Amino acid sequence: MTVQTRLILAVAAWCLVAVALVLPLVWLINNRDWGIGLMLLTPVMVYALMRLGRALENWARASTPPDHPQRR
């Protein structure tokens, strides 16, 4: 798997997770009376998404093992 393919997969995975987490949170904050209390959860979610993005980037940019010399 090439680095470019891994980067595309990492970005796609991050976007899916971000939408899956942020969309319900925003909807609950907007539509429920108690939703404003969820604003306390927002910084934790942002931090978690940043950590996930960093981990996915490290995975995508991980160097592949070098090719072994020709075996005889």
Secondary structure, DSSP 8 states (H G I E B T S, - for coil): --HHHHHHHHHHHHHHHHHHHHHHHHHHHHH-GGGGGGGGTHHHHHHHHHHHHHHHHHHHT-----------
